[in-house]
Amino acid sequence: MEIDCTLCKKPIDKYHPEFNHLEIDDSHAIDVCPECVDKLIKWQQRTFAKLFPTKAMKERYGKI
Ligand SMILES: [Zn+2]
């Protein structure tokens, strides 16, 4: 049985519930392939870098 990624719709290679299955709540769950997980992590890292600048940036520009 092949499971498709909820995001990119490609079949997930070596599907493993621990890594590829995310329960949102009782009625919602998604399956995400490693490529999309990787993209989501990178996207979050970019977002957090913008939201929480490094300590050096805070010292240069002061408290927000
Ligand atoms: Zn995907």
N, CA, C, O and the ligand as a Tripos MOL2 file, in Angstrom:
@<TRIPOS>MOLECULE
protein
  257   255    65     0     0
PROTEIN
NO_CHARGES

@<TRIPOS>ATOM
      1 N           0.8430   -1.2070    0.0000 N.3       1 MET1
      2 CA          0.0000    0.0000    0.0000 C.3       1 MET1
      3 C           0.8720    1.2480    0.0000 C.2       1 MET1
      4 O           1.7470    1.4270    0.8470 O.2       1 MET1
      5 N           0.6020    2.0970   -0.9760 N.am      2 GLU2
      6 CA          1.3840    3.3270   -1.0860 C.3       2 GLU2
      7 C           0.5860    4.5220   -0.5840 C.2       2 GLU2
      8 O          -0.6020    4.6630   -0.8710 O.2       2 GLU2
      9 N           1.2610    5.3700    0.1670 N.am      3 ILE3
     10 CA          0.5970    6.5550    0.6970 C.3       3 ILE3
     11 C           1.1810    7.7820    0.0260 C.2       3 ILE3
     12 O           2.3980    7.9410   -0.0630 O.2       3 ILE3
     13 N           0.2850    8.6590   -0.4490 N.am      4 ASP4
     14 CA          0.7470    9.8830   -1.1120 C.3       4 ASP4
     15 C           0.9100   11.0160   -0.1120 C.2       4 ASP4
     16 O           0.1740   11.1170    0.8700 O.2       4 ASP4
     17 N           1.8910   11.8630   -0.3880 N.am      5 CYS5
     18 CA          2.1200   13.0390    0.4340 C.3       5 CYS5
     19 C           0.9240   13.9900    0.3030 C.2       5 CYS5
     20 O           0.4700   14.2670   -0.8070 O.2       5 CYS5
     21 N           0.4220   14.4790    1.4190 N.am      6 THR6
     22 CA         -0.7190   15.3890    1.4050 C.3       6 THR6
     23 C          -0.3710   16.6900    0.6920 C.2       6 THR6
     24 O          -1.2390   17.3160    0.0840 O.2       6 THR6
     25 N           0.8820   17.0970    0.7620 N.am      7 LEU7
     26 CA          1.2790   18.3890    0.2160 C.3       7 LEU7
     27 C           1.6400   18.3500   -1.2630 C.2       7 LEU7
     28 O           1.1140   19.1390   -2.0490 O.2       7 LEU7
     29 N           2.5350   17.4380   -1.6540 N.am      8 CYS8
     30 CA          2.9740   17.4280   -3.0520 C.3       8 CYS8
     31 C           2.3370   16.3010   -3.8640 C.2       8 CYS8
     32 O           2.5390   16.2170   -5.0760 O.2       8 CYS8
     33 N           1.5660   15.4320   -3.1970 N.am      9 LYS9
     34 CA          0.8130   14.3460   -3.8430 C.3       9 LYS9
     35 C           1.6780   13.2280   -4.4080 C.2       9 LYS9
     36 O           1.1760   12.3450   -5.1040 O.2       9 LYS9
     37 N           2.9760   13.2600   -4.1140 N.am     10 LYS10
     38 CA          3.8430   12.1780   -4.5980 C.3      10 LYS10
     39 C           3.8080   11.0280   -3.6100 C.2      10 LYS10
     40 O           3.6360   11.2490   -2.4110 O.2      10 LYS10
     41 N           3.9700    9.7960   -4.0960 N.am     11 PRO11
     42 CA          4.0070    8.6580   -3.1730 C.3      11 PRO11
     43 C           5.1960    8.7930   -2.2180 C.2      11 PRO11
     44 O           6.2910    9.1890   -2.6190 O.2      11 PRO11
     45 N           4.9580    8.4590   -0.9570 N.am     12 ILE12
     46 CA          6.0360    8.5880    0.0250 C.3      12 ILE12
     47 C           6.8860    7.3280    0.0290 C.2      12 ILE12
     48 O           6.3940    6.2210    0.2490 O.2      12 ILE12
     49 N           8.1830    7.5260   -0.2210 N.am     13 ASP13
     50 CA          9.1450    6.4340   -0.2490 C.3      13 ASP13
     51 C           9.4520    6.0070    1.1840 C.2      13 ASP13
     52 O           9.6910    6.8620    2.0370 O.2      13 ASP13
     53 N           9.4520    4.7190    1.4630 N.am     14 LYS14
     54 CA          9.7360    4.1880    2.8070 C.3      14 LYS14
     55 C           8.8790    4.8800    3.8690 C.2      14 LYS14
     56 O           9.3900    5.4200    4.8510 O.2      14 LYS14
     57 N           7.5860    4.8500    3.6490 N.am     15 TYR15
     58 CA          6.6500    5.4890    4.5880 C.3      15 TYR15
     59 C           6.8040    4.9400    6.0040 C.2      15 TYR15
     60 O           6.8440    3.7290    6.2230 O.2      15 TYR15
     61 N           6.8880    5.8580    6.9460 N.am     16 HIS16
     62 CA          6.9580    5.4630    8.3490 C.3      16 HIS16
     63 C           6.0670    6.4190    9.1500 C.2      16 HIS16
     64 O           6.3040    7.6270    9.1610 O.2      16 HIS16
     65 N           5.0440    5.8790    9.8180 N.am     17 PRO17
     66 CA          4.0960    6.7470   10.5350 C.3      17 PRO17
     67 C           4.7770    7.7200   11.4950 C.2      17 PRO17
     68 O           4.3340    8.8560   11.6630 O.2      17 PRO17
     69 N           5.8530    7.2600   12.1170 N.am     18 GLU18
     70 CA          6.5500    8.1000   13.0960 C.3      18 GLU18
     71 C           7.0850    9.3900   12.4510 C.2      18 GLU18
     72 O           7.0610   10.4570   13.0650 O.2      18 GLU18
     73 N           7.5610    9.2740   11.2170 N.am     19 PHE19
     74 CA          8.1880   10.4230   10.5470 C.3      19 PHE19
     75 C           7.2760   11.1270    9.5530 C.2      19 PHE19
     76 O           7.4250   12.3240    9.3070 O.2      19 PHE19
     77 N           6.3260   10.3790    8.9790 N.am     20 ASN20
     78 CA          5.5530   10.9410    7.8760 C.3      20 ASN20
     79 C           4.0970   11.2440    8.1860 C.2      20 ASN20
     80 O           3.3980   11.8570    7.3790 O.2      20 ASN20
     81 N           3.6370   10.8090    9.3660 N.am     21 HIS21
     82 CA          2.2240   11.0010    9.6800 C.3      21 HIS21
     83 C           2.0610   12.0140   10.7970 C.2      21 HIS21
     84 O           2.6500   11.8710   11.8680 O.2      21 HIS21
     85 N           1.2570   13.0370   10.5410 N.am     22 LEU22
     86 CA          1.0370   14.0670   11.5550 C.3      22 LEU22
     87 C          -0.4480   14.2000   11.8530 C.2      22 LEU22
     88 O          -1.2450   14.5130   10.9680 O.2      22 LEU22
     89 N          -0.8100   13.9580   13.1060 N.am     23 GLU23
     90 CA         -2.2010   14.1140   13.5190 C.3      23 GLU23
     91 C          -2.4140   15.5600   13.9340 C.2      23 GLU23
     92 O          -1.7600   16.0590   14.8490 O.2      23 GLU23
     93 N          -3.3330   16.2240   13.2530 N.am     24 ILE24
     94 CA         -3.6270   17.6210   13.5780 C.3      24 ILE24
     95 C          -4.6140   17.6500   14.7430 C.2      24 ILE24
     96 O          -4.3860   18.3340   15.7410 O.2      24 ILE24
     97 N          -5.6880   16.9210   14.6120 N.am     25 ASP25
     98 CA         -6.6380   16.7310   15.7100 C.3      25 ASP25
     99 C          -7.4110   15.4450   15.4270 C.2      25 ASP25
    100 O          -7.0400   14.6850   14.5320 O.2      25 ASP25
    101 N          -8.4790   15.1970   16.1780 N.am     26 ASP26
    102 CA         -9.2070   13.9340   16.0390 C.3      26 ASP26
    103 C          -9.6970   13.6450   14.6240 C.2      26 ASP26
    104 O          -9.7880   12.4850   14.2230 O.2      26 ASP26
    105 N         -10.0140   14.6930   13.8670 N.am     27 SER27
    106 CA        -10.5770   14.4640   12.5350 C.3      27 SER27
    107 C          -9.6410   14.8700   11.3950 C.2      27 SER27
    108 O         -10.0000   14.7380   10.2250 O.2      27 SER27
    109 N          -8.4650   15.3530   11.7220 N.am     28 HIS28
    110 CA         -7.5340   15.7630   10.6750 C.3      28 HIS28
    111 C          -6.1570   15.1440   10.8830 C.2      28 HIS28
    112 O          -5.6080   15.1590   11.9850 O.2      28 HIS28
    113 N          -5.6150   14.6010    9.8000 N.am     29 ALA29
    114 CA         -4.2580   14.0640    9.8460 C.3      29 ALA29
    115 C          -3.6590   14.2050    8.4550 C.2      29 ALA29
    116 O          -4.3740   14.1340    7.4550 O.2      29 ALA29
    117 N          -2.3630   14.4030    8.3930 N.am     30 ILE30
    118 CA         -1.7110   14.5250    7.0890 C.3      30 ILE30
    119 C          -0.5120   13.5870    7.0210 C.2      30 ILE30
    120 O           0.0730   13.2110    8.0370 O.2      30 ILE30
    121 N          -0.1660   13.2230    5.7870 N.am     31 ASP31
    122 CA          1.0330   12.4230    5.5370 C.3      31 ASP31
    123 C           1.9720   13.3010    4.7300 C.2      31 ASP31
    124 O           1.5840   13.8520    3.7000 O.2      31 ASP31
    125 N           3.1970   13.4290    5.1920 N.am     32 VAL32
    126 CA          4.1400   14.3360    4.5370 C.3      32 VAL32
    127 C           5.4130   13.5840    4.1650 C.2      32 VAL32
    128 O           5.9760   12.8580    4.9850 O.2      32 VAL32
    129 N           5.8630   13.7610    2.9210 N.am     33 CYS33
    130 CA          7.0820   13.0890    2.4690 C.3      33 CYS33
    131 C           8.3100   13.8090    3.0320 C.2      33 CYS33
    132 O           8.2100   14.9740    3.4180 O.2      33 CYS33
    133 N           9.4620   13.1430    3.0850 N.am     34 PRO34
    134 CA         10.6690   13.7650    3.6510 C.3      34 PRO34
    135 C          11.0370   15.0790    2.9540 C.2      34 PRO34
    136 O          11.5100   16.0080    3.6090 O.2      34 PRO34
    137 N          10.8270   15.1700    1.6430 N.am     35 GLU35
    138 CA         11.1500   16.4010    0.9130 C.3      35 GLU35
    139 C          10.3130   17.5690    1.4260 C.2      35 GLU35
    140 O          10.8280   18.6700    1.6180 O.2      35 GLU35
    141 N           9.0240   17.3260    1.6470 N.am     36 CYS36
    142 CA          8.1430   18.3990    2.1290 C.3      36 CYS36
    143 C           8.4580   18.7280    3.5860 C.2      36 CYS36
    144 O           8.3940   19.8930    3.9790 O.2      36 CYS36
    145 N           8.7970   17.7220    4.3920 N.am     37 VAL37
    146 CA          9.1940   17.9740    5.7820 C.3      37 VAL37
    147 C          10.4020   18.9020    5.7800 C.2      37 VAL37
    148 O          10.4680   19.8630    6.5460 O.2      37 VAL37
    149 N          11.3640   18.5940    4.8980 N.am     38 ASP38
    150 CA         12.5800   19.3860    4.7870 C.3      38 ASP38
    151 C          12.2530   20.8290    4.3960 C.2      38 ASP38
    152 O          12.8120   21.7740    4.9500 O.2      38 ASP38
    153 N          11.3360   20.9850    3.4300 N.am     39 LYS39
    154 CA         10.9350   22.3290    2.9950 C.3      39 LYS39
    155 C          10.2460   23.0810    4.1240 C.2      39 LYS39
    156 O          10.4790   24.2750    4.3150 O.2      39 LYS39
    157 N           9.4000   22.3870    4.8680 N.am     40 LEU40
    158 CA          8.7000   23.0340    5.9800 C.3      40 LEU40
    159 C           9.6830   23.4870    7.0520 C.2      40 LEU40
    160 O           9.5530   24.5800    7.6030 O.2      40 LEU40
    161 N          10.6710   22.6340    7.3440 N.am     41 ILE41
    162 CA         11.6700   23.0010    8.3620 C.3      41 ILE41
    163 C          12.4510   24.2280    7.9060 C.2      41 ILE41
    164 O          12.6590   25.1580    8.6850 O.2      41 ILE41
    165 N          12.8850   24.2330    6.6410 N.am     42 LYS42
    166 CA         13.6460   25.3790    6.1300 C.3      42 LYS42
    167 C          12.8090   26.6520    6.1460 C.2      42 LYS42
    168 O          13.2980   27.7340    6.4700 O.2      42 LYS42
    169 N          11.5270   26.4960    5.7850 N.am     43 TRP43
    170 CA         10.6180   27.6420    5.7950 C.3      43 TRP43
    171 C          10.4760   28.1780    7.2210 C.2      43 TRP43
    172 O          10.5110   29.3900    7.4320 O.2      43 TRP43
    173 N          10.3180   27.2860    8.1970 N.am     44 GLN44
    174 CA         10.1890   27.7140    9.5870 C.3      44 GLN44
    175 C          11.4660   28.3890   10.0820 C.2      44 GLN44
    176 O          11.4140   29.3760   10.8150 O.2      44 GLN44
    177 N          12.6120   27.8430    9.6710 N.am     45 GLN45
    178 CA         13.8800   28.4480   10.0840 C.3      45 GLN45
    179 C          14.0020   29.8630    9.5430 C.2      45 GLN45
    180 O          14.4470   30.7640   10.2550 O.2      45 GLN45
    181 N          13.6050   30.0690    8.2720 N.am     46 ARG46
    182 CA         13.6310   31.4150    7.6860 C.3      46 ARG46
    183 C          12.6930   32.3340    8.4490 C.2      46 ARG46
    184 O          13.0370   33.4740    8.7600 O.2      46 ARG46
    185 N          11.4990   31.8240    8.7480 N.am     47 THR47
    186 CA         10.4990   32.6230    9.4470 C.3      47 THR47
    187 C          10.9870   33.0080   10.8310 C.2      47 THR47
    188 O          10.8600   34.1640   11.2370 O.2      47 THR47
    189 N          11.5470   32.0440   11.5630 N.am     48 PHE48
    190 CA         12.0270   32.3210   12.9120 C.3      48 PHE48
    191 C          13.2140   33.2800   12.8820 C.2      48 PHE48
    192 O          13.3720   34.1090   13.7780 O.2      48 PHE48
    193 N          14.0440   33.1610   11.8500 N.am     49 ALA49
    194 CA         15.1890   34.0650   11.7350 C.3      49 ALA49
    195 C          14.7010   35.5050   11.5960 C.2      49 ALA49
    196 O          15.3360   36.4350   12.0930 O.2      49 ALA49
    197 N          13.5620   35.6800   10.9110 N.am     50 LYS50
    198 CA         12.9970   37.0200   10.7520 C.3      50 LYS50
    199 C          12.3040   37.4760   12.0230 C.2      50 LYS50
    200 O          12.4280   38.6320   12.4280 O.2      50 LYS50
    201 N          11.5680   36.5570   12.6540 N.am     51 LEU51
    202 CA         10.8150   36.9210   13.8580 C.3      51 LEU51
    203 C          11.7170   37.1400   15.0610 C.2      51 LEU51
    204 O          11.5150   38.0580   15.8560 O.2      51 LEU51
    205 N          12.7270   36.2670   15.1740 N.am     52 PHE52
    206 CA         13.6250   36.3660   16.3130 C.3      52 PHE52
    207 C          15.0600   36.5380   15.8240 C.2      52 PHE52
    208 O          15.8050   35.5630   15.7220 O.2      52 PHE52
    209 N          15.4420   37.7600   15.5270 N.am     53 PRO53
    210 CA         16.8070   37.9970   15.0400 C.3      53 PRO53
    211 C          17.8300   37.5620   16.0890 C.2      53 PRO53
    212 O          17.5090   37.4180   17.2680 O.2      53 PRO53
    213 N          19.0290   37.3610   15.6490 N.am     54 THR54
    214 CA         20.0770   36.9090   16.5570 C.3      54 THR54
    215 C          20.3360   37.9540   17.6400 C.2      54 THR54
    216 O          19.9550   39.1180   17.5120 O.2      54 THR54
    217 N          20.9840   37.5120   18.6900 N.am     55 LYS55
    218 CA         21.3090   38.3880   19.8160 C.3      55 LYS55
    219 C          22.1130   39.6070   19.3330 C.2      55 LYS55
    220 O          21.9020   40.7280   19.7960 O.2      55 LYS55
    221 N          23.0250   39.3660   18.4070 N.am     56 ALA56
    222 CA         23.8520   40.4530   17.8850 C.3      56 ALA56
    223 C          22.9860   41.5240   17.2150 C.2      56 ALA56
    224 O          23.2320   42.7190   17.3780 O.2      56 ALA56
    225 N          21.9790   41.0920   16.4670 N.am     57 MET57
    226 CA         21.0760   42.0300   15.8070 C.3      57 MET57
    227 C          20.3020   42.8380   16.8390 C.2      57 MET57
    228 O          20.0980   44.0410   16.6700 O.2      57 MET57
    229 N          19.8670   42.1680   17.9200 N.am     58 LYS58
    230 CA         19.1070   42.8510   18.9630 C.3      58 LYS58
    231 C          19.9590   43.9140   19.6320 C.2      58 LYS58
    232 O          19.4930   45.0150   19.9260 O.2      58 LYS58
    233 N          21.2360   43.5590   19.8720 N.am     59 GLU59
    234 CA         22.1300   44.5150   20.5240 C.3      59 GLU59
    235 C          22.3860   45.7270   19.6230 C.2      59 GLU59
    236 O          22.5150   46.8520   20.1060 O.2      59 GLU59
    237 N          22.4560   45.4890   18.3270 N.am     60 ARG60
    238 CA         22.7290   46.5930   17.4010 C.3      60 ARG60
    239 C          21.5170   47.5230   17.2760 C.2      60 ARG60
    240 O          21.6580   48.7450   17.2350 O.2      60 ARG60
    241 N          20.3400   46.9280   17.2170 N.am     61 TYR61
    242 CA         19.1640   47.7640   16.9810 C.3      61 TYR61
    243 C          18.3310   48.0280   18.2340 C.2      61 TYR61
    244 O          17.3130   48.7180   18.1740 O.2      61 TYR61
    245 N          18.7660   47.4770   19.3740 N.am     62 GLY62
    246 CA         18.0370   47.7120   20.6040 C.3      62 GLY62
    247 C          16.7820   46.8650   20.7120 C.2      62 GLY62
    248 O          16.4680   46.0780   19.8190 O.2      62 GLY62
    249 N          16.0800   47.0340   21.8030 N.am     63 LYS63
    250 CA         14.8740   46.2300   22.0150 C.3      63 LYS63
    251 C          13.7510   46.6960   21.1120 C.2      63 LYS63
    252 O          13.6000   47.8820   20.8190 O.2      63 LYS63
    253 N          12.9670   45.7140   20.6800 N.am     64 ILE64
    254 CA         11.8630   46.0260   19.7680 C.3      64 ILE64
    255 C          10.6530   46.4810   20.5990 C.2      64 ILE64
    256 O           9.6040   46.7970   20.0380 O.2      64 ILE64
    257 ZN          5.6250   15.9510   -0.3450 Zn       65 ZN65
@<TRIPOS>BOND
     1     1     2 1
     2     2     3 1
     3     3     4 2
     4     3     5 am
     5     5     6 1
     6     6     7 1
     7     7     8 2
     8     7     9 am
     9     9    10 1
    10    10    11 1
    11    11    12 2
    12    11    13 am
    13    13    14 1
    14    14    15 1
    15    15    16 2
    16    15    17 am
    17    17    18 1
    18    18    19 1
    19    19    20 2
    20    19    21 am
    21    21    22 1
    22    22    23 1
    23    23    24 2
    24    23    25 am
    25    25    26 1
    26    26    27 1
    27    27    28 2
    28    27    29 am
    29    29    30 1
    30    30    31 1
    31    31    32 2
    32    31    33 am
    33    33    34 1
    34    34    35 1
    35    35    36 2
    36    35    37 am
    37    37    38 1
    38    38    39 1
    39    39    40 2
    40    39    41 am
    41    41    42 1
    42    42    43 1
    43    43    44 2
    44    43    45 am
    45    45    46 1
    46    46    47 1
    47    47    48 2
    48    47    49 am
    49    49    50 1
    50    50    51 1
    51    51    52 2
    52    51    53 am
    53    53    54 1
    54    54    55 1
    55    55    56 2
    56    55    57 am
    57    57    58 1
    58    58    59 1
    59    59    60 2
    60    59    61 am
    61    61    62 1
    62    62    63 1
    63    63    64 2
    64    63    65 am
    65    65    66 1
    66    66    67 1
    67    67    68 2
    68    67    69 am
    69    69    70 1
    70    70    71 1
    71    71    72 2
    72    71    73 am
    73    73    74 1
    74    74    75 1
    75    75    76 2
    76    75    77 am
    77    77    78 1
    78    78    79 1
    79    79    80 2
    80    79    81 am
    81    81    82 1
    82    82    83 1
    83    83    84 2
    84    83    85 am
    85    85    86 1
    86    86    87 1
    87    87    88 2
    88    87    89 am
    89    89    90 1
    90    90    91 1
    91    91    92 2
    92    91    93 am
    93    93    94 1
    94    94    95 1
    95    95    96 2
    96    95    97 am
    97    97    98 1
    98    98    99 1
    99    99   100 2
   100    99   101 am
   101   101   102 1
   102   102   103 1
   103   103   104 2
   104   103   105 am
   105   105   106 1
   106   106   107 1
   107   107   108 2
   108   107   109 am
   109   109   110 1
   110   110   111 1
   111   111   112 2
   112   111   113 am
   113   113   114 1
   114   114   115 1
   115   115   116 2
   116   115   117 am
   117   117   118 1
   118   118   119 1
   119   119   120 2
   120   119   121 am
   121   121   122 1
   122   122   123 1
   123   123   124 2
   124   123   125 am
   125   125   126 1
   126   126   127 1
   127   127   128 2
   128   127   129 am
   129   129   130 1
   130   130   131 1
   131   131   132 2
   132   131   133 am
   133   133   134 1
   134   134   135 1
   135   135   136 2
   136   135   137 am
   137   137   138 1
   138   138   139 1
   139   139   140 2
   140   139   141 am
   141   141   142 1
   142   142   143 1
   143   143   144 2
   144   143   145 am
   145   145   146 1
   146   146   147 1
   147   147   148 2
   148   147   149 am
   149   149   150 1
   150   150   151 1
   151   151   152 2
   152   151   153 am
   153   153   154 1
   154   154   155 1
   155   155   156 2
   156   155   157 am
   157   157   158 1
   158   158   159 1
   159   159   160 2
   160   159   161 am
   161   161   162 1
   162   162   163 1
   163   163   164 2
   164   163   165 am
   165   165   166 1
   166   166   167 1
   167   167   168 2
   168   167   169 am
   169   169   170 1
   170   170   171 1
   171   171   172 2
   172   171   173 am
   173   173   174 1
   174   174   175 1
   175   175   176 2
   176   175   177 am
   177   177   178 1
   178   178   179 1
   179   179   180 2
   180   179   181 am
   181   181   182 1
   182   182   183 1
   183   183   184 2
   184   183   185 am
   185   185   186 1
   186   186   187 1
   187   187   188 2
   188   187   189 am
   189   189   190 1
   190   190   191 1
   191   191   192 2
   192   191   193 am
   193   193   194 1
   194   194   195 1
   195   195   196 2
   196   195   197 am
   197   197   198 1
   198   198   199 1
   199   199   200 2
   200   199   201 am
   201   201   202 1
   202   202   203 1
   203   203   204 2
   204   203   205 am
   205   205   206 1
   206   206   207 1
   207   207   208 2
   208   207   209 am
   209   209   210 1
   210   210   211 1
   211   211   212 2
   212   211   213 am
   213   213   214 1
   214   214   215 1
   215   215   216 2
   216   215   217 am
   217   217   218 1
   218   218   219 1
   219   219   220 2
   220   219   221 am
   221   221   222 1
   222   222   223 1
   223   223   224 2
   224   223   225 am
   225   225   226 1
   226   226   227 1
   227   227   228 2
   228   227   229 am
   229   229   230 1
   230   230   231 1
   231   231   232 2
   232   231   233 am
   233   233   234 1
   234   234   235 1
   235   235   236 2
   236   235   237 am
   237   237   238 1
   238   238   239 1
   239   239   240 2
   240   239   241 am
   241   241   242 1
   242   242   243 1
   243   243   244 2
   244   243   245 am
   245   245   246 1
   246   246   247 1
   247   247   248 2
   248   247   249 am
   249   249   250 1
   250   250   251 1
   251   251   252 2
   252   251   253 am
   253   253   254 1
   254   254   255 1
   255   255   256 2
@<TRIPOS>SUBSTRUCTURE
     1 MET1         2 RESIDUE 1 A MET
     2 GLU2         6 RESIDUE 1 A GLU
     3 ILE3        10 RESIDUE 1 A ILE
     4 ASP4        14 RESIDUE 1 A ASP
     5 CYS5        18 RESIDUE 1 A CYS
     6 THR6        22 RESIDUE 1 A THR
     7 LEU7        26 RESIDUE 1 A LEU
     8 CYS8        30 RESIDUE 1 A CYS
     9 LYS9        34 RESIDUE 1 A LYS
    10 LYS10       38 RESIDUE 1 A LYS
    11 PRO11       42 RESIDUE 1 A PRO
    12 ILE12       46 RESIDUE 1 A ILE
    13 ASP13       50 RESIDUE 1 A ASP
    14 LYS14       54 RESIDUE 1 A LYS
    15 TYR15       58 RESIDUE 1 A TYR
    16 HIS16       62 RESIDUE 1 A HIS
    17 PRO17       66 RESIDUE 1 A PRO
    18 GLU18       70 RESIDUE 1 A GLU
    19 PHE19       74 RESIDUE 1 A PHE
    20 ASN20       78 RESIDUE 1 A ASN
    21 HIS21       82 RESIDUE 1 A HIS
    22 LEU22       86 RESIDUE 1 A LEU
    23 GLU23       90 RESIDUE 1 A GLU
    24 ILE24       94 RESIDUE 1 A ILE
    25 ASP25       98 RESIDUE 1 A ASP
    26 ASP26      102 RESIDUE 1 A ASP
    27 SER27      106 RESIDUE 1 A SER
    28 HIS28      110 RESIDUE 1 A HIS
    29 ALA29      114 RESIDUE 1 A ALA
    30 ILE30      118 RESIDUE 1 A ILE
    31 ASP31      122 RESIDUE 1 A ASP
    32 VAL32      126 RESIDUE 1 A VAL
    33 CYS33      130 RESIDUE 1 A CYS
    34 PRO34      134 RESIDUE 1 A PRO
    35 GLU35      138 RESIDUE 1 A GLU
    36 CYS36      142 RESIDUE 1 A CYS
    37 VAL37      146 RESIDUE 1 A VAL
    38 ASP38      150 RESIDUE 1 A ASP
    39 LYS39      154 RESIDUE 1 A LYS
    40 LEU40      158 RESIDUE 1 A LEU
    41 ILE41      162 RESIDUE 1 A ILE
    42 LYS42      166 RESIDUE 1 A LYS
    43 TRP43      170 RESIDUE 1 A TRP
    44 GLN44      174 RESIDUE 1 A GLN
    45 GLN45      178 RESIDUE 1 A GLN
    46 ARG46      182 RESIDUE 1 A ARG
    47 THR47      186 RESIDUE 1 A THR
    48 PHE48      190 RESIDUE 1 A PHE
    49 ALA49      194 RESIDUE 1 A ALA
    50 LYS50      198 RESIDUE 1 A LYS
    51 LEU51      202 RESIDUE 1 A LEU
    52 PHE52      206 RESIDUE 1 A PHE
    53 PRO53      210 RESIDUE 1 A PRO
    54 THR54      214 RESIDUE 1 A THR
    55 LYS55      218 RESIDUE 1 A LYS
    56 ALA56      222 RESIDUE 1 A ALA
    57 MET57      226 RESIDUE 1 A MET
    58 LYS58      230 RESIDUE 1 A LYS
    59 GLU59      234 RESIDUE 1 A GLU
    60 ARG60      238 RESIDUE 1 A ARG
    61 TYR61      242 RESIDUE 1 A TYR
    62 GLY62      246 RESIDUE 1 A GLY
    63 LYS63      250 RESIDUE 1 A LYS
    64 ILE64      254 RESIDUE 1 A ILE
    65 ZN65       257 GROUP 0 **** ****
